[in-house]
Amino acid sequence: MVRILTAGESHGTVLVGILEGMPAGVPVNIEYINNQLRRRQQGYGRGGRMHIEHDRVEVLSGIRFGRTVGTPIALMLRNLDSPKWRDILSVEDDGSTVEKITIPRPGHADYAGSLKYRFDDVRNVIERASARETAVRVACCTVARKFLEELGIFIGSHVLRIGKAVVADRRSIDRLIRKHVSAASCAAYKVTEVADMSEVRMLDKTAQARAIQAIRKAKKEGDTLGGIFEVIVTGVPVGLGSHVQADRRLDGRLAQVLMSIPAVKGVEIGDGFESAGKPGSQVHDAFVVRAGRIGRSTNRAGGLEGGITNGQTIVLRGAMKPISTLAHPLASVDLSTGKPVRARYERSDVCAVPACSVIAEAVIAPVLADAVLEKFGGDSMEEVLEHYGRRSGKLPES
């Protein structure tokens, strides 16, 4: 079982992550991980903290001479902003000299978390509920991502929408993706390369310019914007996941990790919500035979049927709500007095959808890696490659 545990607070000294279940022999390049961390920090509309943190991973265990050794992998990121917060987040002081935060922000975990754990200081919730935690998750997930790439399975993403009005042209995007998908199993990676050239990670150049204008306008008005991102996975074999038990359905497992990203409020696979308004004849993917091989005329199912991969490109979309910290705060309540007040403002992004798309790429990697190991097995990369090539009928591209 591939799983990840993380620890640490947003402004604490470090963030630590443990990745368990990786076979021995997976090649790990530290700069490859650092590059994914850089990608997570980019995007027009990010806040001031992105100018402070320059995330670089430190390996504590599980990797020797550039390869995994089959033991738990522990990775660490230092929070460069932490010295300013030493007294506020002190481990041993009684906190009597630190001002308590008692005003929750609408849309954040502040209120529910404080009531759940009976805190009289919302800071205890803010620090762990922060999306800063996703940095060390990305680091851990990148090792699983590299494992998949060794098998010819590649993950990519791009942004489809920013706010209400800025929507990328679907037809031109589909043409671009089809062009790359038909070329190689690493097509998802190629799509990501194109998206990374845009400050908002949009493939539609007209939409890019409009998105930047919309984010600039929201910042001026003290507001925030959400949006929709799309993740694609290419080179996926038939048969990952299972229909026999609910917790083994791969669609459910993928949806769960996408929903675990802070501010993601909706997930769809393939045509998803659009399918609900169409008759079945316009939804399901008809079988075709090309050059003696079975294929599909479309990919409306997004590469998953009955909780199992069907050999087509996996297509996932996530809806990210606007960041809940507003420069012009909404109405709130002081939990210590019960009196109406304005919510607090704490340094934040205006739009983080581009970063969210990168995080989404990362978090699905351990789920897919777990499904691969579940089907093909192997305690070493060499053994997995042998099983994968023999049972899937395909070998990774060199």
Steps between C-alpha positions, in 0.01 A plus 500: 500500500641836394412771748621840615497661843604860562572712805570864562340841521486777242746721690670229703868415463455221246249287311568127502349229280529122502435295186449131563463210258740592220694203361879502513694634205281793391736770370463825692649826378488770767491778243199334336317528833616861545371583152153373593516715814589804287206427270269495804615848601447661162194663346364849457303601809712329764561681830807654660616182667607359164777763505618374841493121468738335256414138564779247472451146624729330749506119513502351850463130415407239242725608210861392442721575204209653310259209539231391745593209725149373576476661845284798603621817330513809725526842335526843660442859393615795708266796548726800444238732652495308830744714707244784506247260649718334764326658800150466352553128436723425799506137607570558871374848597153527654383749236389759755679781316366408155182666371228241434313496172127471565350620172444225237506561125190387304590210271805393697538217753535760780152477651427129465850400609491722808168355612601142423820514708373756755773753426486854636758604239422451130874504423509128587271433203644754258850354511406145402201573275721724285575385146868532591476131600464410134864594439635196679222288350620600153855400598391154615262448210776579252683180595184302413470705182854398400409136562209536255717670240738202507199298379410749228209654693505882494290761680429853379255784556380839382247763611165516323336789678572798726203662669162517329582652163844371399455159338751337265380394155432128538529410132846650451621339822367159399677530165828576675460214747402253227808601303726413793304197621530333162877550505615318817402384847689801639240729338376622839848626576514684167165667573635609838809651338275718284282598797805594709591766243188691607484702826152357556576155352238540224549347155269753335708815446198729471366371830843548661493876444141531622577293810788726599275803460230336715748416776642853492148641532416267793817606681415867455152435643637302796334182375612150393429265209463125461480286189515158337806293415538180299741213567580240234689172536639324192660160453259334746444124454161331513399352833615732780245512780203266543121489500472232770509722811423869545839588651684338208327708232774717353265784405398537866860492619608764251204724584581476871859625469395786273237600757771491768669803346399814694230705320407227249121468518413287197647220289389339175636219284469524122189692401374470858229756574436568133402134458209543740314714247541276197342171384712188528553485125699824528695404810649152470809418294421267210748225415683506168755271336803663340772292334375195684509668841205592721467870573245770576346772288507749791626530857203647685554258790840655569688170488308332783200267485364316802790623711754341262734660246399412143829589330400848387636827633380574854331840510423663836374849578489689826314815601690725737305759695643852549749532787307576820735771633380833358673837509151647550374246758146369534291513816607273785462458876752538782484159667619644833220759525230379259489846339482556122828618346682494168710192428878521530734541206808282487749505212351301215476434127258671264478194273671164555332290230823456298679375811205277586526329162864411574406368843226292336756341267701401805234361732361250249844343447505289821145378427600386151826352630306303760262370230796396282665311785168343595464356149858424398689464828872506567737600779756659269477723194663225297237247607213741437632570149517127427143443621369813330647420161383140511146551629405833343634409161689825483844617601588854603631723225869576523 
